[in-house]
Amino acid sequence: MLPHAEFWAERIYRTLLNSKDLVISYGKTLEKLESSTKQTIKEILMVIKDDDPDLYLDKANSLLEKLS
């Protein structure tokens, strides 16, 4: 991912994780993605989860499970 897009990707995922409805819907689509895309998403979710585990741990883990 281009360096200037990393911030925005993380911002989008933080917004997604803050919405219960979006997390559920998005989780259903993750299984259909290519492995390279899944890896990129995993990396973003890990950064977010490590940065603020009190807020994002459970939701990030639920999406990470779908990516495995």
N, C-alpha and C positions, 0 to 999 in steps of 0.2 A: 504494500500500500504506500502510496506517496506520502512523504512526511507531513505535508499540509493537510492530508485527509485523515490522519490518525486521530487528531483532536475531534473532528466531526463524527467519525465512526464511534468513538467512545461516547460522545454526547448523545448520539442517537440511541445507543444501547442503554445508557443510563435512563433515558426517557422511557424506553420500552420496558425496562425492568420496574419502573415505577407505576406501570399500568397493568393491573391483574388481567384484564381482558386481552390486552395485546400479548402478554407473556403466554397465555394459553394458546391463542391462535398461532403465534409465531413458533411455539414449540412443536406444533403439528407439522409445520413446513420444514423444519430443520432436518428431519430424517431423509428428505428428498434431495438434499444438496450434494454437490461433488465434494470429494474429500479435501481438496485444496481450500475450498470455501469454508468448509467446516473447521479446518485448522485455523484459519484467520479469525473466525468467530470465537473459537476456543481461547485464543490468545487475548482477544479484546475482553472477553468475560473474565478471564483470570486476572487481568490488570484491574478491572473494576472491583472484583470480589476482594482482592488483596488490599486495594486502596481504602475501601469502606465496608468491611465485613458485617458490621452491625446492620447496615441498611440493605446490602445486596447479597449476602451469603446464600440464603435459601433460594431466592429466585434465580441467581446465577447458577447454582448447583443443579436446579431443576432443568435448566436449558442445557447445561453441560452433559447431563445424563442422556439427553436426547441426541447429542452429538457423538456419543460413543458408539 
